[in-house]
Amino acid sequence: MNRLQSALVFLMALAAVSLQSQQTPVQAPATPAPAPAAQSTGAQNAAQPADAQQASSQDDNASTTIRVGVNEVNLIFTVTDKHGHYIPNLKQSDFALLDDQRAPERVTSFRQQINLPLRVGIMIDTSTSIRSRFQFEQQSAIEFLLEMLRAHNDRAFVMGFDETPDLMQDWTNNLDSLETGINRLRPGGGTALFDAVYTACRDKLLTSRGTEPVRKAIILLSDGDDNQSRVHPDEAIKMCQRAETIIYAISTNWTPSRGKGDNVLTEMATDTGGQVFFPPSVEQVSNSFKSIEEELRSQYAITYTPADFKANGQFRPIYLYCLNRKYVARARKGYFAPKEQ
């Protein structure tokens, strides 16, 4: 084991001890912890400690008002085994966390299977290359919204893209309007994938902050082959991170081999804490939507104050690991600290 590996093992062990020892009691602290705000990709959310969380149901979660301290980072993540099955009932002490290579100064809360309101962008590639399976993709997206969206809490928008992004339905909880927006999409033209993702995050998801925290995600149907964008891939990913948005990508490449576009979709999903799906046929697209639905309702959240925090607008990497190496924790790679005015 070289020096770098030894240092990483030491840091992860320190982070695990820190996570286990820094759980706060149920009562709110007498004085607020001094640190600037930091925010997560998936959504902003505070929660009760693990013991209280385990005694409550998902229905309780849906009706609980969740508020966030201005000095906290909120990280939403998913835990699976090597077969992709979700692992429930884990505790805070099962994880090690590093923020900018340091263990958190203080852990405020840890919660399983949070049920935050959703803000979901349905983004469908309408370029010429997907014409043959376009109708089936439309129907699968409609079924996803019908199953997923809760009228009282959730909102969605519909955007198609070829050479340019085309907003077909703005934020709404009206399922009929969303279905109409999807059905209005028509295939044709080139593909400006990165431009579309950048635009959706900048114009719709970055500004969709209200008084209560929400979980934000893009559901992206595309083959990943971009031939028109002016925005670079890393710029699109950074805008997703600034907008605290997870990408779930469904590849529409049905060939047996993985192409360049599939690598693009994988990178965008991985760097934002999401997942990419490779359905073997157009008939299996609906199964990918079902997996996304399950994941959005089956996650963990940890809220913490980072150590040595600076409000300098810089990117702060996050490393989250399960101490049980049979499990994999999937989270975003980091976040941008706010910048003092």
C-alpha positions in Angstrom: 0.0 0.0 0.0 1.6 3.3 -1.0 1.5 6.6 0.9 -1.5 8.0 -1.0 -3.6 4.9 -0.4 -2.6 4.9 3.3 -3.6 8.5 3.7 -6.9 7.9 2.0 -7.6 4.9 4.3 -6.8 7.1 7.3 -9.0 9.9 6.2 -11.9 7.5 5.5 -11.5 5.9 8.9 -11.5 9.4 10.5 -14.6 10.4 8.6 -16.5 7.2 9.7 -15.6 7.9 13.3 -16.7 11.5 12.9 -20.0 10.6 11.3 -20.8 8.2 14.1 -19.9 10.6 16.9 -21.4 13.8 15.6 -25.1 12.9 15.5 -27.0 15.7 17.2 -29.9 15.0 19.7 -33.5 15.4 18.6 -33.8 18.9 20.3 -32.6 21.8 18.2 -29.2 23.2 19.3 -29.3 26.2 21.5 -27.3 28.4 19.2 -26.8 28.1 15.4 -23.6 26.6 14.1 -21.4 29.3 12.4 -20.8 28.5 8.8 -21.9 29.8 5.4 -24.6 28.0 3.4 -23.9 25.0 1.2 -26.3 23.0 -0.8 -26.7 19.6 -2.4 -27.4 18.4 -6.0 -30.5 16.3 -5.3 -32.4 18.7 -3.1 -32.2 20.8 0.1 -33.5 19.0 3.1 -33.0 18.7 6.8 -34.3 15.7 8.7 -34.7 14.0 12.1 -31.9 11.9 13.6 -31.7 8.2 12.6 -33.6 6.8 15.7 -36.5 9.1 15.2 -36.4 8.5 11.4 -36.7 4.8 11.8 -39.8 5.1 13.8 -41.7 7.1 11.2 -43.3 6.0 8.0 -43.0 7.3 4.5 -46.5 8.7 4.7 -45.3 10.8 7.7 -42.4 12.0 5.6 -44.7 13.3 3.0 -46.5 15.5 5.5 -43.5 16.7 7.5 -42.2 20.2 7.0 -38.5 20.0 6.4 -36.4 23.1 6.9 -32.7 23.6 6.3 -30.2 25.6 8.4 -28.3 28.2 6.4 -25.0 26.6 7.5 -25.6 23.1 6.2 -24.9 20.8 3.2 -27.6 18.3 2.3 -26.6 15.2 0.5 -29.1 12.7 -1.0 -27.8 9.4 -2.0 -28.7 5.8 -3.0 -27.3 2.6 -1.7 -27.4 -0.7 -3.7 -25.7 -4.0 -3.7 -23.6 -5.3 -6.6 -26.8 -6.4 -8.4 -28.4 -3.0 -8.2 -30.9 -3.9 -5.4 -31.6 -1.1 -3.0 -30.4 -1.5 0.6 -32.7 -0.2 3.3 -32.3 0.3 7.1 -28.7 1.4 7.1 -27.5 3.8 9.9 -25.3 6.8 9.9 -22.5 4.8 11.3 -22.5 2.6 8.2 -21.0 5.4 6.1 -17.8 7.4 5.8 -18.0 11.0 4.3 -15.4 13.5 3.3 -16.2 17.0 2.2 -13.2 18.7 0.5 -11.0 15.9 1.9 -12.1 16.5 5.5 -14.6 14.9 7.8 -17.7 17.1 8.5 -17.4 19.4 11.5 -20.9 18.3 12.6 -23.6 16.0 11.4 -27.1 17.5 12.0 -29.3 14.7 10.7 -29.6 11.4 8.9 -32.7 10.1 7.3 -33.8 7.1 5.3 -36.3 7.1 2.4 -37.1 10.8 2.5 -40.2 11.8 0.6 -39.5 15.3 -0.6 -41.5 17.0 -3.3 -40.1 16.4 -6.7 -39.2 18.8 -9.4 -38.6 16.7 -12.5 -37.6 17.7 -16.0 -38.6 15.2 -18.8 -36.1 15.8 -21.6 -36.6 13.8 -24.8 -34.2 13.7 -27.7 -36.3 14.5 -30.8 -33.4 14.3 -33.4 -33.8 12.3 -36.6 -31.8 9.4 -35.2 -34.5 8.3 -32.8 -37.5 8.6 -35.2 -38.2 4.9 -35.3 -38.8 4.5 -31.6 -40.1 8.0 -30.8 -43.7 7.1 -30.2 -42.9 4.4 -27.7 -40.6 6.7 -25.8 -43.4 9.3 -25.6 -45.8 6.7 -24.2 -43.3 5.5 -21.6 -42.6 9.1 -20.4 -46.4 9.7 -20.1 -46.8 6.5 -18.0 -43.9 7.5 -15.8 -45.5 10.9 -15.0 -48.9 9.3 -14.3 -47.3 6.8 -11.9 -44.8 9.2 -10.3 -46.3 12.6 -9.9 -48.3 13.5 -6.8 -50.5 16.4 -7.6 -50.2 18.2 -4.3 -46.4 18.2 -4.0 -44.7 17.5 -7.3 -44.1 19.5 -10.4 -42.6 18.6 -13.8 -41.8 20.2 -17.1 -41.4 18.8 -20.6 -38.6 19.7 -23.0 -37.7 18.3 -26.4 -34.4 19.0 -28.2 -32.8 18.6 -31.5 -30.6 21.5 -32.7 -32.2 23.6 -30.0 -34.2 23.0 -26.8 -37.9 23.4 -27.1 -40.0 23.8 -23.9 -43.3 22.1 -24.6 -44.8 22.4 -21.1 -43.5 24.6 -18.3 -43.7 23.7 -14.6 -47.0 22.2 -13.7 -48.7 19.4 -11.7 -51.4 19.1 -14.3 -51.0 15.6 -15.8 -53.2 16.4 -18.9 -51.0 19.4 -19.7 -47.8 17.4 -19.3 -49.2 14.6 -21.5 -50.2 17.1 -24.2 -46.7 18.6 -24.1 -45.1 15.2 -24.6 -47.5 14.4 -27.5 -46.7 17.7 -29.2 -43.0 16.6 -29.7 -42.0 15.8 -33.2 -38.7 14.2 -34.3 -36.3 15.8 -36.8 -32.9 17.5 -37.0 -29.5 17.2 -35.4 -28.7 16.9 -31.7 -27.6 19.6 -29.2 -27.7 17.5 -26.0 -25.3 19.6 -23.9 -27.0 22.9 -24.9 -30.4 21.4 -23.8 -29.2 20.1 -20.5 -27.4 23.4 -19.7 -30.5 25.4 -20.7 -32.8 23.3 -18.6 -30.7 23.5 -15.5 -30.0 27.2 -15.9 -33.5 28.4 -16.8 -35.7 25.9 -15.0 -34.0 24.0 -12.2 -31.5 26.6 -10.9 -34.4 29.0 -10.3 -36.9 26.5 -8.9 -36.1 27.2 -5.3 -39.0 27.9 -3.0 -39.5 28.2 0.8 -39.3 24.4 1.2 -36.6 22.0 0.0 -37.3 19.8 -3.1 -35.5 17.0 -4.9 -34.6 17.9 -8.5 -33.9 15.5 -11.3 -33.7 15.4 -15.1 -35.0 12.3 -16.9 -33.0 12.2 -20.1 -34.0 10.0 -23.1 -31.2 10.2 -25.7 -28.6 8.2 -27.6 -26.0 10.6 -26.2 -24.7 11.5 -29.7 -24.2 15.3 -29.8 -23.4 17.0 -33.0 -24.7 20.6 -32.6 -23.9 21.9 -29.1 -21.9 25.1 -28.4 -21.7 24.2 -24.7 -19.0 21.7 -23.7 -20.0 18.5 -21.7 -18.2 19.7 -18.5 -20.1 23.0 -18.7 -23.4 21.1 -18.8 -22.4 18.9 -15.9 -21.3 21.9 -13.8 -24.6 23.7 -14.4 -26.4 20.6 -13.2 -24.3 20.6 -10.1 -25.0 24.3 -9.5 -28.7 23.6 -10.0 -28.5 20.7 -7.5 -30.0 18.4 -10.1 -29.5 14.6 -10.6 -29.5 13.2 -14.1 -31.1 9.8 -14.8 -30.3 8.9 -18.4 -32.1 6.3 -20.5 -30.0 5.3 -23.5 -31.9 4.9 -26.8 -29.0 3.0 -28.4 -30.2 -0.5 -29.0 -27.1 -1.9 -30.5 -25.2 -4.6 -28.5 -22.0 -2.5 -28.3 -21.7 0.7 -26.2 -20.9 3.8 -28.3 -19.5 7.2 -27.5 -22.9 8.5 -26.8 -23.4 5.9 -24.0 -20.2 7.0 -22.4 -21.5 10.6 -22.5 -24.7 9.6 -20.7 -22.8 7.6 -18.2 -20.5 10.5 -17.3 -23.4 13.0 -16.9 -25.4 10.6 -14.7 -22.4 9.6 -12.6 -21.1 13.1 -11.9 -24.5 14.3 -10.8 -25.3 11.3 -8.5 -27.8 9.7 -10.9 -27.8 6.5 -13.0 -27.8 5.5 -16.6 -30.0 2.7 -18.0 -29.4 0.7 -21.1 -32.7 -1.0 -22.0 -32.0 -3.8 -24.6 -35.0 -2.9 -26.7 -37.5 -0.1 -27.0 -40.1 -2.3 -25.2 -37.9 -2.2 -22.1 -37.8 1.6 -21.8 -40.8 1.5 -19.4 -38.8 -0.7 -17.0 -36.1 1.9 -16.9 -38.7 4.5 -15.9 -40.0 2.2 -13.2 -36.4 1.8 -11.8 -36.0 5.6 -11.7 -39.4 6.0 -9.9 -38.3 3.4 -7.3 -35.0 5.2 -6.7 -36.5 8.6 -6.3 -38.7 7.3 -3.5 -36.0 5.1 -1.9 -33.0 7.2 -0.8 -31.0 8.4 2.1 -30.2 12.0 3.2 -27.5 13.3 5.5 -27.3 16.9 6.6 -24.0 18.3 7.9 -21.8 21.3 8.5 -18.5 21.0 6.5 -15.2 21.7 8.2 -13.1 24.7 7.1 -15.9 26.0 4.9 -15.2 29.0 2.7 -17.9 30.9 0.8 -15.6 31.4 -2.2 -17.7 29.9 -5.0 -15.3 27.0 -5.5 -16.2 23.4 -6.2 -15.9 21.2 -3.1 -15.6 17.4 -3.8 -17.6 14.9 -1.8 -16.5 11.3 -1.2 -19.1 9.0 0.4 -18.5 5.3 1.0 -20.3 2.4 2.7 -18.0 0.8 5.2 -19.5 -2.6 4.1 -17.8 -3.0 0.8 -20.6 -5.2 -0.5 -22.7 -2.1 -0.9 -22.2 1.0 -3.1 -23.3 4.5 -2.2 -24.1 6.6 -5.2 -24.1 10.4 -4.7 -23.0 13.5 -6.6 -19.3 14.2 -6.9 -19.5 17.6 -5.1 -21.1 21.0 -5.0 -20.2 24.6 -5.6 -19.9 26.7 -2.4 -21.9 29.9 -2.4 -19.9 33.1 -3.0 -20.0 36.0 -0.7 -21.4 39.1 -2.4 
